[in-house]
Amino acid sequence: MKLPRSHRSALVLGLRENASQFILLVAVNALVGGMVGQQQTVLPLLARSEFGLTGYTFIFTYVAAFGVTKAIANYFAGTFSDSYGRKPVLLVGWLFALPVPLMLIAAPNWGWVVAANVLLGINQGLTWSTTVVMKIDLVGPTRRGLAMGLNEAAGYGAVAVSSLLAGYLAERYGLRPAPFLLGFAYAALALALSGIFIRDTRDYARLEAGHYQPCASGVHDHLHAELTDRQIALQTSLQEPALSAASHAGLVNNLNFGLSWGLFPLLFSTAELSVGQIGLLFALYPGVWGAGQLLTGGLSDRIGRKYLIVGGMAIQAGALSVIAYSRGFGGWAVGAVLLGCGTAMVYPTLLAVIGDVAHPMWRGRAVGVYRVWRDLGYAVGAVLGGVVADFMGLHAAVWSAATVSAAAALLVAVRMYETHPPHHEPRTRSRLDGDAS
């Protein structure tokens, strides 16, 4: 699509050139992560103490509900953001967040908790996917890894901080309502920021499309601007080697997160740790993950994507093995830190791969399909962890996740090509002037 000449001249691609909007989007994504963190430490404990739930599979239903609805919402976030613009999708996503903490505070039974997590999944799918796409739009092709590192660091750093705060509030004031008041404050603030200060970024994608060149490998020259939604889904899921390998690795990565969300607090409680200690252990994983992405995202712009992903998945397999083998705070802390390191290597890099390969005109939809696969991992991890834990025990469930992670590392090593090699030349200048088409 051709932009008016005056508008084209005003748009600039680049992180520094769009710093104010980028920083606002980072702040909004931190609030997205905070919505998850405010409940992660508390809900598994609430399930046992207030609702009397003991079956692991049943307890994990709220994680599965969250994962499935988030995956579906990711797809619609990508489709709608390409069709109607990014900002409307972001605002609708935050409207779904407002009732969540109130439902968790008032929940008379576990069904309310599951329903609240359905709404939370919609919120997370719409808001997180949209902020990812908006940041990719703003920075252009050369700093994509750094942009994704900053985005994911903010989101998962906020998960860690909110998990820690929720654990502290629960220990001091009880499991309800104090921890969930954080979530209501996050949602109200994010809705105000998104509505008043955030600008739409779809025109930046259109501008980049005028200068778009396929990746230097030439593997995906056929991925032109005019693909149907079905073709985009097939390419991202199965056919295009880098896109599909990234999608499958993303699923396994979130399988580990989904399993940890429902299972780690219960595993840690077997050593008679306090709520505060459990909150600290749980915060180590997303905390290291979040901080590590400040380094790994930009590193992938310099050394390439593939081997960070392979190495990160292998480290996750090793970390889960340490957690499965350990029986106390020290071993679990080491495993959580290693798991955070491995995840930090993978998470922003996978998103950068999608941005490298997908055409700007269907980037939103490709990100949406990738995040469908990735966030189905929440549900798969919850179900796998719950079923194995019920039949074989908590430690066996963690061993199963370690095995799946090792297999994912091997798949990426065999199937994915390098989408951003160190010698990769910028495909556009940071400023695209009025001659853009």
C-alpha positions in Angstrom: 0.0 0.0 0.0 1.4 3.4 -1.0 1.5 6.1 1.7 1.0 9.8 1.1 4.3 11.6 0.4 4.1 13.9 3.4 3.3 11.0 5.8 6.1 8.9 4.4 8.6 11.6 5.0 7.5 12.0 8.7 8.0 8.3 9.5 11.3 7.0 10.7 12.3 3.4 11.4 14.7 2.8 14.3 14.8 2.3 18.1 16.4 5.6 18.9 14.2 7.5 16.4 11.0 6.1 18.1 12.4 6.0 21.6 9.4 7.6 23.4 6.8 5.3 21.8 9.0 2.3 22.3 9.5 3.1 26.0 5.8 3.5 26.5 5.2 0.1 24.8 7.8 -1.5 27.0 6.0 -0.1 30.1 2.7 -1.4 28.8 4.2 -4.9 28.2 5.6 -4.9 31.8 2.0 -4.4 33.0 0.9 -7.3 30.7 3.4 -9.5 32.5 2.4 -8.2 35.9 -1.2 -9.5 35.3 0.2 -13.0 35.2 2.7 -12.6 38.0 0.1 -11.5 40.5 -1.5 -14.9 40.5 1.2 -17.4 39.8 2.5 -17.9 43.3 -0.9 -17.7 44.9 -3.4 -19.8 42.9 -1.9 -23.3 43.4 -1.8 -22.6 47.1 -5.3 -21.2 47.0 -6.5 -24.4 45.2 -5.4 -26.5 48.2 -6.1 -24.3 51.2 -9.4 -22.7 50.3 -10.9 -25.0 47.7 -9.6 -28.4 48.9 -8.2 -29.5 45.5 -5.6 -32.3 45.6 -5.5 -33.8 42.1 -2.7 -32.2 40.1 -4.6 -32.5 36.8 -7.6 -30.7 38.2 -5.6 -27.9 39.8 -3.8 -27.3 36.4 -7.1 -26.8 34.6 -6.7 -23.0 35.1 -3.3 -23.1 33.4 -4.8 -25.1 30.5 -7.7 -22.7 30.2 -5.4 -19.7 30.2 -3.1 -21.3 27.5 -5.8 -22.3 25.1 -7.6 -19.0 25.2 -4.4 -17.1 25.0 -3.4 -19.1 21.9 -6.7 -18.4 20.2 -6.5 -14.7 21.1 -3.0 -14.5 19.6 -4.3 -15.6 16.2 -7.1 -12.9 16.2 -4.6 -10.3 17.5 -2.4 -10.9 14.5 -5.3 -10.9 12.0 -7.1 -7.9 13.5 -3.9 -5.8 13.9 -3.1 -6.3 10.2 -6.7 -5.5 9.2 -7.8 -2.7 11.6 -4.6 -1.4 13.1 -2.6 -2.2 16.3 -4.0 0.2 18.9 -7.7 -0.9 18.8 -6.6 -4.5 19.5 -4.5 -3.3 22.4 -7.3 -1.4 23.9 -9.8 -4.3 23.6 -7.3 -6.6 25.2 -7.0 -4.4 28.3 -10.8 -4.2 28.7 -10.8 -8.0 29.1 -8.2 -7.6 32.0 -10.3 -5.4 34.3 -12.7 -8.1 35.7 -9.9 -10.7 36.3 -8.6 -9.7 39.7 -12.1 -8.9 41.0 -13.3 -12.5 40.0 -10.3 -14.0 41.7 -11.0 -12.0 44.9 -14.7 -13.0 44.9 -14.4 -16.6 43.6 -16.7 -18.9 45.6 -15.5 -22.0 43.8 -12.7 -23.1 41.4 -14.9 -22.6 38.3 -14.6 -18.8 38.9 -10.8 -19.1 38.9 -10.9 -21.0 35.6 -13.3 -18.4 34.1 -11.0 -15.6 35.2 -8.1 -17.3 33.5 -10.1 -17.5 30.3 -10.4 -13.7 30.4 -6.8 -13.4 31.3 -5.8 -15.5 28.4 -7.7 -13.3 26.0 -6.1 -10.2 27.6 -2.6 -11.7 27.3 -3.1 -12.8 23.7 -4.4 -9.5 22.5 -2.1 -7.2 24.4 1.2 -9.1 24.3 1.0 -10.0 20.7 0.1 -6.5 19.7 3.0 -4.9 21.7 5.4 -7.3 20.0 4.2 -6.4 16.5 4.2 -2.7 17.3 7.9 -2.8 18.5 8.9 -4.8 15.4 7.1 -2.2 13.3 9.0 0.7 14.9 12.6 -0.5 15.0 13.0 -1.9 11.4 15.0 -5.0 10.5 18.5 -4.3 11.9 17.7 -4.0 15.7 14.9 -6.6 15.8 16.6 -8.9 18.3 17.4 -6.1 20.7 13.8 -4.8 20.5 12.4 -8.3 21.3 14.9 -8.6 24.1 13.7 -5.4 25.7 10.0 -6.3 25.2 10.3 -9.8 26.7 12.6 -8.6 29.5 10.0 -6.1 30.6 7.2 -8.6 30.4 8.9 -11.4 32.3 10.8 -9.2 34.6 7.3 -7.9 35.7 6.2 -11.5 36.1 9.0 -12.1 38.5 8.6 -8.9 40.5 4.8 -9.4 40.7 5.3 -13.1 41.8 7.6 -11.9 44.6 5.2 -9.1 45.6 2.2 -11.4 45.5 4.0 -14.0 47.7 5.0 -11.3 50.2 1.4 -9.9 50.3 0.0 -13.4 50.7 2.3 -14.3 53.5 1.6 -11.0 55.3 -2.1 -10.4 54.6 -3.5 -13.7 53.4 -4.1 -15.3 50.0 -7.0 -13.0 49.3 -7.6 -10.2 48.4 -4.3 -8.3 48.8 -2.2 -10.1 46.0 -4.9 -9.6 43.4 -5.3 -5.9 44.0 -2.0 -5.5 42.2 -3.6 -6.9 39.0 -6.5 -4.4 39.1 -4.0 -1.5 39.5 -2.0 -2.8 36.5 -5.0 -3.1 34.3 -6.4 0.4 35.0 -3.0 2.0 34.5 -2.3 0.1 31.2 -5.7 1.0 29.8 -5.0 4.7 30.5 -1.6 4.6 28.9 -2.8 2.7 25.9 -5.7 4.9 25.3 -4.1 8.3 25.8 -0.4 8.0 24.8 0.2 5.0 22.5 0.0 5.6 18.7 -0.8 3.1 16.1 2.2 1.7 14.2 0.7 -0.1 11.2 2.0 2.6 8.8 5.6 1.8 9.8 5.0 -1.7 8.6 3.7 -0.4 5.3 6.7 1.9 5.0 9.1 -1.0 5.6 7.2 -3.1 3.0 8.2 -0.6 0.3 11.9 -1.4 0.9 11.5 -5.0 1.9 14.1 -7.6 0.6 14.0 -11.3 1.4 16.5 -12.7 3.8 20.0 -13.2 2.3 19.7 -17.0 2.3 17.0 -16.8 -0.4 15.2 -19.8 1.2 11.9 -17.9 1.5 11.9 -15.7 -1.6 8.4 -17.1 -2.3 7.0 -15.5 0.8 5.8 -12.4 -0.9 3.3 -9.9 0.3 0.2 -11.4 -1.1 -0.5 -14.6 0.9 -3.9 -15.7 2.3 -4.5 -16.3 6.0 -4.4 -20.0 5.3 -1.1 -19.9 3.4 0.4 -17.8 6.2 -0.8 -20.4 8.8 0.7 -23.3 6.8 4.0 -21.6 6.2 4.4 -20.6 9.9 3.2 -23.9 11.2 4.6 -26.6 8.9 6.1 -25.6 5.6 8.7 -22.8 6.0 11.7 -24.4 7.8 12.7 -21.4 10.1 9.1 -20.3 10.8 7.9 -23.8 11.6 10.9 -24.7 13.7 10.5 -21.5 15.7 6.8 -22.3 16.3 7.6 -25.8 17.6 10.4 -24.6 19.8 8.1 -21.9 21.1 5.5 -24.5 22.1 8.1 -26.5 24.1 9.5 -23.4 25.7 6.0 -22.5 27.0 5.3 -26.1 27.9 8.1 -25.7 30.4 6.6 -22.4 31.7 3.1 -23.9 31.9 4.4 -26.9 33.8 6.4 -24.7 36.2 3.4 -22.4 36.8 1.2 -25.2 38.1 3.7 -27.6 39.4 6.7 -25.8 40.9 4.9 -24.3 43.8 3.5 -27.7 44.7 7.0 -29.4 44.2 8.7 -26.7 46.4 6.1 -27.1 49.1 7.1 -30.8 49.6 10.2 -29.5 51.3 8.1 -27.5 53.8 9.2 -24.2 52.5 7.4 -21.0 53.5 5.2 -19.1 51.1 7.8 -16.4 50.9 10.5 -19.0 50.0 8.3 -20.5 47.3 7.6 -17.1 45.9 11.4 -16.4 45.8 12.1 -19.7 44.0 9.4 -19.1 41.5 10.6 -15.5 40.9 14.1 -16.7 40.1 13.1 -18.4 36.9 11.2 -15.4 35.2 13.6 -13.0 36.9 16.7 -14.4 35.3 14.7 -15.0 32.1 13.6 -11.4 32.0 17.0 -9.8 32.8 18.9 -12.2 30.5 16.9 -11.0 27.5 18.4 -7.6 27.8 21.6 -9.3 26.6 20.5 -12.1 24.4 18.1 -10.2 22.2 20.8 -7.8 21.1 23.4 -10.6 21.0 21.3 -12.4 18.3 21.6 -9.3 16.1 25.4 -9.7 16.2 26.0 -13.5 16.2 22.8 -14.8 14.6 19.7 -16.6 15.9 20.0 -20.3 15.4 22.7 -21.4 17.9 21.3 -19.2 20.7 18.0 -21.1 20.2 19.7 -24.6 20.1 21.8 -23.8 23.1 19.0 -22.3 25.0 16.7 -25.3 24.6 19.6 -27.6 25.6 20.2 -25.6 28.8 16.5 -25.7 29.6 16.7 -29.5 29.4 19.7 -29.6 31.7 18.0 -27.1 34.2 14.9 -29.2 34.4 17.0 -32.3 35.1 18.6 -30.4 38.0 15.2 -29.5 39.4 13.9 -33.0 39.0 16.9 -34.5 40.7 17.0 -32.0 43.6 15.1 -32.2 46.9 15.6 -28.9 48.5 16.0 -25.1 48.2 19.6 -25.0 47.0 19.2 -27.4 44.1 15.9 -25.9 43.0 17.4 -22.4 43.1 20.3 -23.5 40.8 17.9 -25.2 38.4 15.6 -22.2 38.3 18.5 -19.9 37.5 19.7 -22.2 34.7 16.1 -22.5 33.4 15.9 -18.7 33.3 19.2 -18.5 31.4 18.1 -21.0 28.8 14.8 -19.4 28.3 16.4 -15.9 27.9 18.5 -17.3 25.1 15.4 -18.6 23.2 12.5 -16.3 23.9 13.3 -13.0 22.1 15.4 -14.9 19.5 12.4 -16.9 18.3 10.3 -13.7 17.9 13.2 -12.1 15.9 13.2 -15.2 13.6 9.6 -14.6 12.8 10.3 -10.9 12.1 13.3 -11.8 9.9 11.3 -14.1 7.7 7.7 -12.8 7.6 6.9 -10.1 5.1 5.9 -6.8 6.8 2.4 -6.8 5.3 1.6 -10.1 7.0 4.0 -9.9 9.9 1.1 -9.5 12.4 -0.6 -12.6 11.3 2.7 -14.6 11.3 3.4 -13.4 14.9 -0.1 -14.4 15.8 0.2 -17.9 14.4 3.6 -18.4 16.0 2.2 -17.3 19.3 -0.7 -19.7 18.9 1.8 -22.6 18.8 3.9 -21.1 21.5 1.1 -20.5 24.0 -0.6 -23.8 23.4 2.5 -24.9 25.3 0.9 -23.6 28.5 -2.0 -26.0 28.1 0.2 -28.9 26.9 2.6 -28.4 29.8 -0.2 -28.2 32.3 -1.9 -31.4 31.0 1.4 -33.3 30.6 2.6 -32.2 34.1 -0.7 -32.9 35.7 -1.2 -36.4 34.2 2.4 -37.5 34.8 2.4 -36.1 38.3 -0.9 -37.9 39.2 0.4 -41.2 37.9 4.2 -41.0 38.6 4.8 -38.1 40.9 6.0 -34.5 40.7 9.6 -35.3 40.0 8.7 -37.6 37.1 6.7 -34.8 35.5 9.7 -32.5 35.5 11.9 -35.3 34.0 9.3 -35.6 31.2 9.7 -31.9 30.4 13.5 -32.2 30.3 13.2 -35.0 27.7 10.9 -32.9 25.5 13.2 -29.9 25.7 16.2 -32.0 24.6 14.2 -33.2 21.6 13.3 -29.6 20.7 16.9 -28.6 20.7 17.7 -31.4 18.3 14.8 -30.4 16.0 16.0 -26.8 15.7 19.6 -27.9 15.1 18.4 -30.0 12.2 15.7 -27.9 10.6 16.3 -24.2 11.2 18.6 -22.2 8.9 20.2 -19.0 10.1 17.9 -16.0 9.4 20.2 -13.2 10.5 23.8 -14.2 10.0 26.6 -12.0 11.5 27.5 -10.6 8.1 23.8 -9.8 7.3 23.5 -6.4 5.7 20.7 -4.0 6.7 17.8 -4.2 4.3 16.7 -0.6 4.9 18.3 2.5 6.1 17.1 3.6 9.5 15.3 6.6 7.8 13.0 5.8 4.9 12.5 9.1 3.0 9.8 10.4 0.8 10.8 8.3 -2.2 9.4 5.2 -0.5 6.7 3.4 -2.4 
